[in-house]
Amino acid sequence: MIKDEINENNAIFLMSQAHTLRSEYLKQCIEGVIIEKILKPENCTSLYLDSLKFNSETLQKQCEEHLVIHFEEISKQEKGLQFLMDLQIGRVHV
């Protein structure tokens, strides 16, 4: 099954391909794997930006929840802190 082949190293590439091909079913499968297996405090800021880039409302909402739940942990990471600062002043671009 394709879900077994999706991992942290290829998930975003596969999401971009599904987005390019306009394959909503494939995109939903990949979103599900990302949410279930890959999304964690260390990568939720970059996955949030990817969700915006690929118009993935499902992943975007999960990342937003993750950001709120793990706010303290994320704000202690250099990338996380920079992301939050950029978000605050409107510099987050896709």
C-alpha positions in Angstrom: 0.0 0.0 0.0 1.3 3.5 -0.8 0.9 4.6 2.8 3.7 2.3 3.8 6.1 4.0 1.3 5.5 7.5 2.6 8.0 8.7 5.1 9.6 12.0 6.4 12.1 12.0 3.6 9.6 11.9 0.7 6.3 13.1 2.1 6.5 16.7 1.0 7.8 15.7 -2.4 4.9 13.4 -2.8 2.5 16.1 -1.6 3.9 18.5 -4.2 3.4 15.9 -6.9 -0.2 15.2 -5.8 -0.9 18.9 -5.8 0.6 19.4 -9.3 -1.4 16.4 -10.6 -4.5 17.7 -8.8 -5.1 14.3 -7.3 -7.2 15.0 -4.2 -7.3 11.3 -3.3 -3.6 11.0 -3.3 -3.2 14.3 -1.5 -5.6 13.1 1.3 -3.7 9.9 1.7 -0.4 11.7 2.1 -2.0 14.3 4.5 -3.2 11.4 6.6 0.2 9.8 6.8 1.9 13.1 7.6 -0.6 13.8 10.4 -0.4 10.3 11.9 3.3 9.5 11.5 5.4 12.6 10.7 3.9 15.7 12.3 5.8 16.6 15.5 6.9 19.8 17.3 10.3 19.7 15.6 8.7 20.0 12.1 5.3 21.5 12.5 6.4 25.0 11.4 7.8 23.8 8.1 4.8 21.5 7.6 2.5 24.4 8.3 4.3 26.4 5.5 4.0 23.4 3.2 0.3 23.1 4.0 -0.2 26.7 2.8 1.9 26.1 -0.3 -0.1 23.0 -1.3 -3.5 24.3 -0.2 -3.9 21.6 2.4 -6.5 22.8 4.8 -6.5 19.5 6.7 -2.8 19.6 7.3 -2.9 23.3 8.0 -5.5 22.8 10.8 -3.5 20.0 12.3 -0.3 22.0 12.3 -2.1 25.0 13.9 -3.4 22.7 16.7 0.1 21.3 17.1 1.5 24.8 17.3 -0.9 25.7 20.1 -0.5 22.5 22.0 3.3 22.5 21.8 3.8 26.3 21.8 6.4 26.3 24.6 8.5 23.5 23.2 8.4 25.1 19.7 9.3 28.6 20.9 12.4 27.2 22.5 13.7 25.9 19.1 15.6 28.3 16.9 13.6 27.6 13.8 10.4 27.6 15.8 11.1 30.9 17.5 12.0 32.5 14.1 8.8 31.2 12.6 6.7 32.6 15.4 8.4 36.0 15.2 7.8 36.0 11.4 4.2 35.0 11.9 3.6 37.8 14.4 4.9 40.5 12.0 3.4 39.0 8.9 6.6 37.9 7.2 5.5 34.2 6.7 5.4 33.8 3.0 4.6 30.7 0.9 
